[in-house]
Amino acid sequence: MDVTAKPKPRVTPDNRPFWEGCREHVLKLPWCAECGRAFLPPAPVCPRCFGERIEWRAASGRGTVTTFVVVHQPWFPAFADDLPYNAAQVELEEGPRLTTSLVGIADEDIVVGLEVEAEFDDLDGETTLPRFRPRGPGGPRGSSGHAG
Amino acid sequence: MTVISDRAAIAGIGASRFGRHLPESQLALGAAAFRAALEDAGLDRSEVDGLAVNLGWPLGLDYDRIAEAFGLDVRYVNQTWTHGRFVTMALQQAALAVGAGLAEVVACVAVASFTRERDLLGGPGDFEGMREEGGTHAENPPYGLTAPAAGAALAYRRYMSLYGATTDALGEVAVTLRSHALRNPNAVMRKPMTRDDHRASREVVAPLRLFDCCIVSDGAVVVLVTSAERARDLRKPPVFISGMQGIRAGRDEFIFAPPGLGINQQRPGRVTPRPEDGDALRMAGIERGDVDGLYTYDAFTPLVLFVLERFGFCAPGEAHAWVRGGRIALGGALPVNTSGGLMSEAHVSGWNSIAEIVRQLRGEAGERQIAGARYLQWATVWGDSIVFRR
């Protein structure tokens, strides 16, 4: 592993549709066709009913920040220029929570309960990370007004 | 009475010196602790026929290397993948093994050279955090989220928002545990800490500061477990394992948050203590109010608050206020981690606190003795627990 590079997501047979969706700028979630609910993290069976019929569907991309942190420690050489930077958990409208990061807002303005919407960060030709941006009452790109 | 209750006991404890950047090898630290434990119990090395290890490769010594180097001939081994969370499991399995006749004397051997292996604790060297869907403390390296501290920080931020808690409550925990270490000549951290020192310490992963994170240290502890009958004939008074409950796992569990807080996929809604979180007390036949002191895995200050709530010493959302005024200090209503814990004594994965429980119940804790200590509880935020009695 190249320790100077930012780590990439590990794509597995279980989560491949998620990362392929991100490349197409669509946030997709696994749904159980038996009990009809979305879940995360991706898995070959439904954690509620153990059903095996898993369907991938586009999610709304909207959610709410349930918690967040601001990293100050230079753990990764590749993130040194980003310090300090945030990471957050977002509860999607469909229910599951996703670990991600927030853009379009200063770290000191982030609060639990912030309503956000997914956008997509194309790191290179292969990997796209979903990140989330505040959404205001006026529309998807909202009135957050913060540089970040 | 459950069949395992009071059937096994700790007969001996031993420790190496604790410090940072110690020159000794892990084997040397382990041998020093092992020798001290045998001497404490009055047991011969040849009488140890079992090993329990929760810190093997990549951090510490594996069971086979220990047996080979120390000249042991064991017939029972339990080794988990290296994690602090498996302290309770190692000790419980040792008690079950001697209770079931799989071994006469099990040595729980914990050796940690964290200063030498600190790359494991976050960043590119934390290969466990690089697993698919991230690490077990919510590490997510593509977003730069790494190290167990991140999980504790995620949990405490949400706790702050739900209950109006502040980071000053964490300062109370850090200062209290440091005050305990000041009464412990073997503690690594011997410099007094004030609330202002805590506030002034640098941010690591906000809301956590440096003084919310345990020390990175080197050291070894060995705990010898045998049957209650055998222990009664040995040099020191037995410390009985009276009640226990196992580690919890499931979608409502996150390693560094009480159930219901809402981290990862935990369903929101705090109900604590849940009936099953009182299993160890019930097995020991005591009430929560009978517990004379609480010992916990204090890798990060929020974990102390969370364990107080999970085990019902206070209600959900109350711990940040409950700990004020010396309640968890020596002399308070519920002294916590009286040797200084991972925060200020040493990070021997919690075994240093298990050794302290034994000293306390024997009345050997010197100027930090809990007067008349009869029942002490080890309990972790991930829900496992052991009740010890003298």
Chai-1 contact restraints between the chains, C-beta under 6 A:
chainA,res_idxA,chainB,res_idxB,connection_type,confidence,min_distance_angstrom,max_distance_angstrom,comment,restraint_id
A,V3,B,P124,contact,1.0,0.0,6.0,A-B,restraint_1
A,P7,B,P141,contact,1.0,0.0,6.0,A-B,restraint_2
A,P7,B,P142,contact,1.0,0.0,6.0,A-B,restraint_3
A,P9,B,P142,contact,1.0,0.0,6.0,A-B,restraint_4
A,R10,B,E132,contact,1.0,0.0,6.0,A-B,restraint_5
A,T12,B,E132,contact,1.0,0.0,6.0,A-B,restraint_6
A,P41,B,E133,contact,1.0,0.0,6.0,A-B,restraint_7
A,P47,B,R251,contact,1.0,0.0,6.0,A-B,restraint_8
A,T66,B,G262,contact,1.0,0.0,6.0,A-B,restraint_9
A,T67,B,L154,contact,1.0,0.0,6.0,A-B,restraint_10
A,T67,B,R157,contact,1.0,0.0,6.0,A-B,restraint_11
A,T67,B,R158,contact,1.0,0.0,6.0,A-B,restraint_12
A,V69,B,A153,contact,1.0,0.0,6.0,A-B,restraint_13
A,V69,B,L154,contact,1.0,0.0,6.0,A-B,restraint_14
A,V69,B,V205,contact,1.0,0.0,6.0,A-B,restraint_15
A,V70,B,A206,contact,1.0,0.0,6.0,A-B,restraint_16
A,V71,B,G144,contact,1.0,0.0,6.0,A-B,restraint_17
A,V71,B,V205,contact,1.0,0.0,6.0,A-B,restraint_18
A,H72,B,E203,contact,1.0,0.0,6.0,A-B,restraint_19
A,H72,B,V204,contact,1.0,0.0,6.0,A-B,restraint_20
A,Q73,B,V204,contact,1.0,0.0,6.0,A-B,restraint_21
A,W75,B,G122,contact,1.0,0.0,6.0,A-B,restraint_22
A,W75,B,G123,contact,1.0,0.0,6.0,A-B,restraint_23
A,W75,B,T146,contact,1.0,0.0,6.0,A-B,restraint_24
A,W75,B,A147,contact,1.0,0.0,6.0,A-B,restraint_25
A,F76,B,G123,contact,1.0,0.0,6.0,A-B,restraint_26
A,F76,B,G144,contact,1.0,0.0,6.0,A-B,restraint_27
A,F79,B,G144,contact,1.0,0.0,6.0,A-B,restraint_28
A,Y85,B,G144,contact,1.0,0.0,6.0,A-B,restraint_29
A,A87,B,Y143,contact,1.0,0.0,6.0,A-B,restraint_30
A,A87,B,L145,contact,1.0,0.0,6.0,A-B,restraint_31
A,T99,B,N140,contact,1.0,0.0,6.0,A-B,restraint_32
A,S101,B,Y143,contact,1.0,0.0,6.0,A-B,restraint_33
A,V112,B,S161,contact,1.0,0.0,6.0,A-B,restraint_34
A,L129,B,P142,contact,1.0,0.0,6.0,A-B,restraint_35
